[in-house]
Amino acid sequence: MVGFATWSEADGVVDLEDLFVDPGWRRRGIATRLVDRIAQALRERGVRRLEVTANPHALGFYRAAGFVDCGVADTVFGAAPRMALAIR
């Protein structure tokens, strides 16, 4: 296994919880494929939006994957960007 992704749902909001790719396998499109697969599974369930509390170091990836800024979340590490992906 070189990567994984998980999601959760609470109060009608679906969140990308975990997205990890082994450092030796990064920059090969694996994270993009993981997000695409989650979007496909959610689409089949009728979900139209996937949100994430983004690590500031990963903003470029999330934007390239189609996520847009939608707010700020308070975390134990301080404020973090909230982003959303429209699922079509």
MARKE-631509 format. One record per atom (N, C-alpha, C, O): chain; atom name; x negated, y, z negated. Coordinates in pm, 1 decimal. Atoms other than C-alpha are relative to their C-alpha. Last residue first. Layout:
! MARKE-631509
+---+----+----------+----------+----------+
| c |  a |        u |        v |        w |
+---+----+----------+----------+----------+
| A | CA |        X |        Y |        Z |
...
+---+----+----------+----------+----------+
END
This chain:
! MARKE-631509
+---+----+----------+----------+----------+
| c |  a |        u |        v |        w |
+---+----+----------+----------+----------+
| A |  N |    -95.8 |     -3.9 |   -111.4 |
| A | CA |   2068.1 |   1641.3 |   1035.6 |
| A |  C |     19.9 |   -136.4 |     57.2 |
| A |  O |     97.0 |   -153.0 |    151.8 |
| A |  N |     -1.8 |    132.6 |    -62.0 |
| A | CA |   1902.6 |   1660.3 |    695.8 |
| A |  C |    109.0 |      0.8 |    105.2 |
| A |  O |    226.2 |     22.5 |     74.7 |
| A |  N |   -130.4 |     31.2 |    -56.3 |
| A | CA |   1817.4 |   2017.6 |    596.1 |
| A |  C |     -9.3 |   -135.4 |     70.6 |
| A |  O |    -98.4 |   -157.9 |    152.6 |
| A |  N |      4.2 |     50.9 |   -136.2 |
| A | CA |   1500.7 |   2016.0 |    387.6 |
| A |  C |    141.8 |    -29.9 |     44.1 |
| A |  O |    210.9 |   -109.6 |    -19.4 |
| A |  N |   -107.8 |     85.9 |    -46.4 |
| A | CA |   1486.3 |   2225.2 |     73.5 |
| A |  C |    -20.6 |    -37.0 |    146.2 |
| A |  O |    -70.3 |     42.2 |    226.3 |
| A |  N |    -13.3 |      1.8 |   -145.7 |
| A | CA |   1210.8 |   2388.2 |   -128.4 |
| A |  C |    110.3 |    -97.3 |     37.4 |
| A |  O |    142.8 |   -188.4 |    -38.7 |
| A |  N |   -102.1 |     97.8 |    -39.9 |
| A | CA |   1171.1 |   2491.1 |   -490.0 |
| A |  C |     15.2 |     13.5 |    150.4 |
| A |  O |     16.7 |    123.8 |    205.0 |
| A |  N |    -94.4 |    -23.6 |   -108.9 |
| A | CA |    843.0 |   2668.8 |   -566.4 |
| A |  C |    100.4 |   -115.1 |     13.8 |
| A |  O |     64.0 |   -232.3 |      3.9 |
| A |  N |     37.9 |     75.6 |   -120.1 |
| A | CA |    686.1 |   2618.3 |   -909.4 |
| A |  C |    104.9 |     24.6 |    107.4 |
| A |  O |    222.8 |     41.3 |     76.4 |
| A |  N |    -92.4 |    -12.1 |   -112.7 |
| A | CA |    687.1 |   2835.3 |  -1222.1 |
| A |  C |    -54.1 |    -76.0 |    121.1 |
| A |  O |   -174.1 |    -75.2 |    148.5 |
| A |  N |    -32.6 |   -135.5 |    -42.9 |
| A | CA |    480.4 |   2711.3 |  -1514.7 |
| A |  C |     96.6 |     -1.6 |    117.2 |
| A |  O |    154.1 |   -105.5 |    149.6 |
| A |  N |    123.0 |    -62.1 |    -49.7 |
| A | CA |    304.3 |   2381.5 |  -1585.0 |
| A |  C |     21.4 |    144.3 |     44.0 |
| A |  O |    -71.4 |    209.2 |     92.3 |
| A |  N |     92.2 |     -6.8 |    113.9 |
| A | CA |    587.1 |   2248.3 |  -1804.7 |
| A |  C |   -132.2 |     64.8 |     39.2 |
| A |  O |   -208.3 |    108.5 |    -47.2 |
| A |  N |     54.1 |    131.0 |     35.9 |
| A | CA |    814.8 |   2337.5 |  -1513.9 |
| A |  C |    -90.3 |     16.2 |   -122.1 |
| A |  O |   -118.2 |    128.0 |   -165.4 |
| A |  N |     86.6 |     -8.4 |    117.1 |
| A | CA |   1043.0 |   2633.3 |  -1437.9 |
| A |  C |    -43.7 |   -141.8 |    -35.0 |
| A |  O |     40.2 |   -229.2 |    -56.9 |
| A |  N |    -34.0 |     84.7 |    113.5 |
| A | CA |   1177.3 |   2603.4 |  -1086.3 |
| A |  C |    -98.0 |     25.5 |   -113.0 |
| A |  O |   -216.7 |     48.2 |    -89.8 |
| A |  N |    112.8 |     27.2 |     87.4 |
| A | CA |   1173.6 |   2871.5 |   -817.7 |
| A |  C |     50.1 |    -85.2 |   -115.0 |
| A |  O |    159.5 |    -62.8 |   -166.8 |
| A |  N |     -4.2 |    -46.0 |    138.2 |
| A | CA |   1403.3 |   2921.0 |   -523.6 |
| A |  C |   -127.2 |    -32.5 |    -74.5 |
| A |  O |   -230.3 |    -65.3 |    -15.7 |
| A |  N |   -138.8 |    -20.3 |     43.4 |
| A | CA |   1503.3 |   2799.7 |   -179.1 |
| A |  C |      8.5 |     42.5 |   -145.7 |
| A |  O |    117.5 |     45.5 |   -202.8 |
| A |  N |    -10.1 |    -47.1 |    137.1 |
| A | CA |   1183.6 |   2798.9 |     26.1 |
| A |  C |    146.5 |     21.0 |    -37.0 |
| A |  O |    225.9 |     71.3 |     42.5 |
| A |  N |      0.3 |   -145.7 |     10.7 |
| A | CA |   1209.0 |   2598.2 |    346.4 |
| A |  C |     15.7 |     37.5 |   -147.7 |
| A |  O |     72.9 |    -37.8 |   -226.4 |
| A |  N |    -57.2 |    -56.2 |    122.5 |
| A | CA |   1120.9 |   2234.0 |    412.3 |
| A |  C |    -10.2 |    151.7 |      3.9 |
| A |  O |   -105.3 |    207.1 |     59.2 |
| A |  N |   -131.7 |    -58.5 |    -21.4 |
| A | CA |   1058.9 |   2133.9 |    774.9 |
| A |  C |     68.2 |     54.8 |   -124.4 |
| A |  O |    179.2 |    107.3 |   -115.2 |
| A |  N |    -98.9 |    107.3 |     -5.1 |
| A | CA |    768.4 |   1889.4 |    741.2 |
| A |  C |    142.3 |     53.1 |     14.8 |
| A |  O |    236.4 |    -25.1 |     28.4 |
| A |  N |     18.2 |     70.3 |   -127.8 |
| A | CA |    521.9 |   2166.2 |    831.3 |
| A |  C |    101.9 |   -111.7 |     16.6 |
| A |  O |    139.2 |   -145.5 |    128.9 |
| A |  N |    -47.2 |    -89.3 |   -106.7 |
| A | CA |    663.8 |   2371.4 |    542.6 |
| A |  C |    -12.6 |    -66.4 |    136.2 |
| A |  O |     78.0 |    -55.5 |    218.8 |
| A |  N |   -146.2 |     -5.2 |      5.0 |
| A | CA |    622.6 |   2078.2 |    305.6 |
| A |  C |     56.7 |     91.0 |    108.4 |
| A |  O |    157.2 |     57.5 |    171.2 |
| A |  N |    -59.4 |    125.9 |    -46.1 |
| A | CA |    264.7 |   2017.1 |    418.0 |
| A |  C |    152.4 |     10.4 |      3.4 |
| A |  O |    215.1 |    -22.2 |    104.2 |
| A |  N |     22.7 |     11.2 |   -144.4 |
| A | CA |    163.7 |   2381.4 |    386.7 |
| A |  C |     59.9 |   -127.0 |     56.2 |
| A |  O |    122.1 |   -125.1 |    162.4 |
| A |  N |    -97.1 |    -83.9 |    -71.8 |
| A | CA |    324.1 |   2404.3 |     42.8 |
| A |  C |    -15.9 |    -10.4 |    150.8 |
| A |  O |     83.8 |    -17.4 |    222.7 |
| A |  N |    -60.9 |     75.7 |   -109.5 |
| A | CA |    122.1 |   2108.3 |    -88.9 |
| A |  C |     99.1 |     82.3 |     81.8 |
| A |  O |    170.4 |     26.6 |    165.3 |
| A |  N |    105.6 |     44.1 |    -92.0 |
| A | CA |   -122.0 |   2296.9 |   -312.5 |
| A |  C |     56.6 |    -71.5 |    122.8 |
| A |  O |    -12.9 |    -88.6 |    222.9 |
| A |  N |     45.7 |   -111.7 |    -82.7 |
| A | CA |    173.4 |   2480.7 |   -473.4 |
| A |  C |   -109.8 |    -37.9 |    100.2 |
| A |  O |   -121.5 |     25.2 |    205.2 |
| A |  N |    131.9 |    -32.9 |     50.8 |
| A | CA |    313.8 |   2144.3 |   -585.5 |
| A |  C |    -51.4 |    113.8 |     88.4 |
| A |  O |    -51.6 |    100.4 |    210.7 |
| A |  N |    124.1 |     21.0 |    -74.7 |
| A | CA |    668.6 |   2162.4 |   -464.7 |
| A |  C |   -123.7 |     34.7 |    -81.4 |
| A |  O |   -128.3 |    135.7 |   -151.6 |
| A |  N |     79.1 |    -97.2 |     73.9 |
| A | CA |    984.2 |   2111.8 |   -665.1 |
| A |  C |   -141.8 |    -22.2 |     48.8 |
| A |  O |   -204.4 |   -123.2 |     16.7 |
| A |  N |    123.2 |     38.2 |     68.0 |
| A | CA |   1168.8 |   1927.1 |   -392.7 |
| A |  C |    -50.7 |    118.2 |    -81.9 |
| A |  O |    -40.1 |    233.5 |    -40.3 |
| A |  N |     74.5 |   -107.1 |     65.2 |
| A | CA |   1511.0 |   1932.1 |   -229.8 |
| A |  C |   -125.7 |    -55.0 |    -65.7 |
| A |  O |   -137.2 |   -175.3 |    -89.0 |
| A |  N |     98.7 |     58.6 |     90.4 |
| A | CA |   1678.1 |   1704.3 |     25.6 |
| A |  C |    -81.1 |    115.1 |    -58.4 |
| A |  O |   -133.0 |    198.2 |     16.2 |
| A |  N |    106.8 |    -87.7 |     49.3 |
| A | CA |   1993.6 |   1828.3 |    197.7 |
| A |  C |    -86.9 |    -76.9 |    -99.1 |
| A |  O |    -36.4 |   -144.7 |   -188.6 |
| A |  N |     39.9 |    -99.9 |    -98.6 |
| A | CA |   2269.1 |   1674.2 |    414.2 |
| A |  C |   -116.5 |     88.0 |    -43.2 |
| A |  O |   -160.0 |    174.5 |     32.8 |
| A |  N |     68.2 |   -112.0 |     66.4 |
| A | CA |   2347.0 |   1351.0 |    231.1 |
| A |  C |    -52.1 |     95.1 |    106.8 |
| A |  O |   -104.8 |     50.9 |    208.9 |
| A |  N |    -75.7 |   -122.8 |    -13.4 |
| A | CA |   2598.3 |   1131.8 |    416.4 |
| A |  C |    -61.3 |    120.3 |    -69.9 |
| A |  O |      2.5 |    225.2 |    -79.2 |
| A |  N |    -87.5 |    -11.2 |    117.0 |
| A | CA |   2456.7 |    800.2 |    294.6 |
| A |  C |     83.2 |    128.6 |      3.6 |
| A |  O |    161.8 |    154.3 |    -87.5 |
| A |  N |    -92.4 |    112.9 |     -7.3 |
| A | CA |   2305.3 |    722.5 |    637.3 |
| A |  C |     99.1 |      0.7 |   -116.1 |
| A |  O |    206.7 |    -58.2 |   -106.0 |
| A |  N |    -94.1 |    -31.4 |   -107.3 |
| A | CA |   2149.1 |   1070.8 |    629.1 |
| A |  C |    106.9 |   -109.3 |      9.7 |
| A |  O |    225.5 |    -79.9 |     24.8 |
| A |  N |    -97.5 |    -92.7 |     56.5 |
| A | CA |   1989.9 |    981.9 |    294.2 |
| A |  C |    105.9 |     38.4 |    102.7 |
| A |  O |    223.6 |     50.6 |     68.8 |
| A |  N |    -81.9 |     73.8 |     96.8 |
| A | CA |   1819.1 |    675.8 |    441.7 |
| A |  C |    107.4 |     89.9 |    -60.4 |
| A |  O |    221.1 |     46.4 |    -78.8 |
| A |  N |    -84.5 |     93.9 |    -74.0 |
| A | CA |   1699.4 |    875.5 |    743.9 |
| A |  C |     92.0 |    -76.5 |    -94.9 |
| A |  O |    211.2 |    -90.4 |    -67.6 |
| A |  N |   -105.1 |    -78.8 |    -65.7 |
| A | CA |   1573.6 |   1160.9 |    525.2 |
| A |  C |     94.8 |    -91.2 |     77.0 |
| A |  O |    216.1 |    -70.3 |     74.7 |
| A |  N |    -95.2 |    -38.0 |    104.7 |
| A | CA |   1384.4 |    908.4 |    309.7 |
| A |  C |    114.7 |     79.5 |     61.3 |
| A |  O |    230.8 |     55.2 |     28.3 |
| A |  N |    -73.8 |    121.7 |     35.9 |
| A | CA |   1226.9 |    761.1 |    622.5 |
| A |  C |    101.5 |     28.0 |   -109.7 |
| A |  O |    213.5 |    -22.9 |   -105.8 |
| A |  N |    -95.7 |     30.2 |   -107.4 |
| A | CA |   1130.7 |   1106.6 |    753.8 |
| A |  C |     84.6 |   -121.9 |    -34.9 |
| A |  O |    204.6 |   -124.1 |     -7.6 |
| A |  N |   -109.5 |    -97.4 |     11.5 |
| A | CA |    970.6 |   1194.3 |    418.6 |
| A |  C |    106.0 |    -27.6 |    106.4 |
| A |  O |    225.4 |    -21.5 |     77.2 |
| A |  N |    -73.3 |     31.2 |    122.7 |
| A | CA |    766.4 |    872.7 |    429.3 |
| A |  C |    117.7 |     95.7 |    -18.7 |
| A |  O |    228.4 |     52.2 |    -50.7 |
| A |  N |    -84.8 |    117.1 |    -26.5 |
| A | CA |    672.8 |    931.2 |    793.4 |
| A |  C |     80.0 |    -40.4 |   -123.6 |
| A |  O |    194.8 |    -83.0 |   -111.8 |
| A |  N |   -108.5 |    -44.0 |    -88.6 |
| A | CA |    548.8 |   1280.9 |    710.4 |
| A |  C |     94.0 |   -115.8 |     29.7 |
| A |  O |    215.9 |    -98.6 |     28.1 |
| A |  N |    -95.0 |    -74.7 |     83.1 |
| A | CA |    348.2 |   1144.4 |    417.9 |
| A |  C |    118.4 |     48.5 |     83.8 |
| A |  O |    232.5 |     45.1 |     37.7 |
| A |  N |    -71.0 |     93.4 |     87.8 |
| A | CA |    187.6 |    886.0 |    647.9 |
| A |  C |    103.4 |     72.7 |    -85.3 |
| A |  O |    217.5 |     27.6 |    -95.0 |
| A |  N |   -143.6 |     -1.4 |    -24.2 |
| A | CA |    100.2 |   1129.2 |    926.4 |
| A |  C |     80.9 |    -89.2 |    -91.8 |
| A |  O |    201.8 |   -103.2 |    -73.4 |
| A |  N |    -28.0 |     97.2 |   -106.0 |
| A | CA |   -271.1 |   1045.4 |    931.0 |
| A |  C |    150.3 |     -8.8 |     28.9 |
| A |  O |    194.6 |    -97.1 |    102.3 |
| A |  N |     15.2 |    -68.1 |   -129.4 |
| A | CA |   -396.0 |   1343.0 |    726.9 |
| A |  C |     13.8 |    -96.4 |    117.3 |
| A |  O |    -48.3 |    -78.1 |    222.0 |
| A |  N |    -70.2 |   -126.1 |    -27.3 |
| A | CA |   -433.8 |   1129.3 |    413.2 |
| A |  C |    -34.2 |     54.2 |    138.5 |
| A |  O |   -133.3 |     16.0 |    200.7 |
| A |  N |    -95.0 |     18.8 |   -110.0 |
| A | CA |   -543.7 |    766.0 |    410.6 |
| A |  C |     74.3 |    127.2 |     36.9 |
| A |  O |    163.3 |    124.2 |    121.8 |
| A |  N |     71.0 |     52.2 |   -116.8 |
| A | CA |   -856.3 |    792.0 |    194.3 |
| A |  C |     86.9 |    -18.1 |    123.3 |
| A |  O |     35.7 |    -41.7 |    232.7 |
| A |  N |     86.5 |   -101.7 |    -61.9 |
| A | CA |   -671.6 |   1016.7 |    -49.6 |
| A |  C |    -74.6 |    -48.5 |    124.4 |
| A |  O |    -95.7 |     29.2 |    217.5 |
| A |  N |    137.5 |     22.1 |     43.7 |
| A | CA |   -404.4 |    749.1 |   -108.0 |
| A |  C |    -91.5 |    100.2 |     70.6 |
| A |  O |    -81.1 |    117.9 |    192.0 |
| A |  N |     76.5 |     75.3 |    -99.6 |
| A | CA |    -70.1 |    901.1 |    -14.9 |
| A |  C |   -142.1 |    -10.4 |    -52.9 |
| A |  O |   -200.5 |     89.0 |    -96.2 |
| A |  N |    142.0 |     22.8 |     21.2 |
| A | CA |    179.2 |   1014.1 |   -278.3 |
| A |  C |    -57.2 |    -80.6 |    115.3 |
| A |  O |      2.0 |   -179.3 |    159.1 |
| A |  N |     55.0 |     16.8 |   -134.1 |
| A | CA |    524.8 |   1165.1 |   -266.4 |
| A |  C |   -150.2 |     -9.9 |    -17.0 |
| A |  O |   -216.3 |     87.5 |    -53.2 |
| A |  N |    141.0 |     36.6 |    -13.4 |
| A | CA |    730.7 |   1142.9 |   -582.4 |
| A |  C |    -34.9 |    -10.0 |    147.2 |
| A |  O |     43.1 |    -61.7 |    227.3 |
| A |  N |     65.2 |      7.9 |    129.9 |
| A | CA |   1060.2 |   1298.2 |   -685.3 |
| A |  C |   -149.9 |    -20.8 |     12.0 |
| A |  O |   -228.5 |     51.7 |    -48.9 |
| A |  N |    118.5 |     79.3 |    -29.0 |
| A | CA |   1216.3 |   1419.9 |   -361.4 |
| A |  C |    -80.9 |      0.6 |   -128.8 |
| A |  O |   -133.7 |    104.5 |   -168.4 |
| A |  N |    136.6 |    -51.2 |     12.4 |
| A | CA |   1533.6 |   1555.3 |   -511.8 |
| A |  C |   -102.1 |   -102.4 |     46.4 |
| A |  O |    -92.2 |   -220.8 |     14.3 |
| A |  N |     93.6 |    108.4 |    -28.0 |
| A | CA |   1897.5 |   1498.3 |   -420.5 |
| A |  C |   -139.4 |     59.5 |      5.7 |
| A |  O |   -166.8 |    150.6 |     83.8 |
| A |  N |    123.0 |    -44.8 |    -65.1 |
| A | CA |   2131.3 |   1746.7 |   -587.5 |
| A |  C |    -91.7 |   -120.5 |     17.3 |
| A |  O |   -117.7 |   -194.0 |    -78.0 |
| A |  N |    -22.0 |    -28.1 |   -141.0 |
| A | CA |   2492.5 |   1645.0 |   -663.0 |
| A |  C |   -121.9 |     49.7 |     75.6 |
| A |  O |   -111.3 |     82.0 |    193.9 |
| A |  N |    -90.2 |   -114.6 |    -15.5 |
| A | CA |   2451.3 |   1672.8 |  -1040.4 |
| A |  C |     17.2 |     41.4 |    144.9 |
| A |  O |     28.6 |    160.3 |    174.4 |
| A |  N |    -62.8 |    -43.3 |    124.3 |
| A | CA |   2156.7 |   1436.4 |  -1033.6 |
| A |  C |     83.6 |    122.8 |     28.0 |
| A |  O |     38.6 |    216.4 |     94.1 |
| A |  N |   -117.8 |    -85.3 |    -17.1 |
| A | CA |   2007.8 |   1235.4 |   -748.1 |
| A |  C |     58.1 |     30.4 |   -136.7 |
| A |  O |     77.2 |    -59.7 |   -218.5 |
| A |  N |   -101.4 |     18.2 |    103.8 |
| A | CA |   1661.7 |   1086.4 |   -733.1 |
| A |  C |    115.9 |     94.0 |     30.4 |
| A |  O |    103.4 |    189.5 |    107.1 |
| A |  N |    -92.5 |   -111.3 |     18.1 |
| A | CA |   1402.3 |   1033.8 |   -463.1 |
| A |  C |     94.3 |    -33.4 |   -113.9 |
| A |  O |    109.1 |   -149.1 |   -153.1 |
| A |  N |   -125.4 |     33.1 |     67.3 |
| A | CA |   1092.0 |    823.7 |   -420.9 |
| A |  C |     88.4 |    123.4 |     -3.5 |
| A |  O |     41.8 |    236.3 |     11.7 |
| A |  N |    -85.3 |   -115.6 |     25.3 |
| A | CA |    786.9 |    825.8 |   -196.3 |
| A |  C |    126.4 |    -49.1 |    -67.4 |
| A |  O |    174.8 |   -158.4 |    -38.0 |
| A |  N |   -138.6 |     25.3 |     38.3 |
| A | CA |    497.3 |    586.2 |   -154.8 |
| A |  C |     72.4 |    132.2 |    -19.2 |
| A |  O |     10.7 |    237.4 |    -36.0 |
| A |  N |    -79.9 |   -114.1 |     41.1 |
| A | CA |    150.3 |    561.9 |     -9.0 |
| A |  C |    139.4 |    -41.7 |    -41.0 |
| A |  O |    183.3 |   -153.3 |    -13.4 |
| A |  N |     79.0 |   -122.9 |    -10.0 |
| A | CA |   -137.9 |    340.4 |     97.6 |
| A |  C |     78.5 |    123.6 |    -41.8 |
| A |  O |     22.1 |    232.5 |    -52.4 |
| A |  N |    -84.7 |   -116.4 |      0.0 |
| A | CA |      0.0 |      0.0 |      0.0 |
| A |  C |    -90.1 |    123.8 |      0.0 |
| A |  O |   -185.0 |    133.1 |    -77.8 |
+---+----+----------+----------+----------+
END
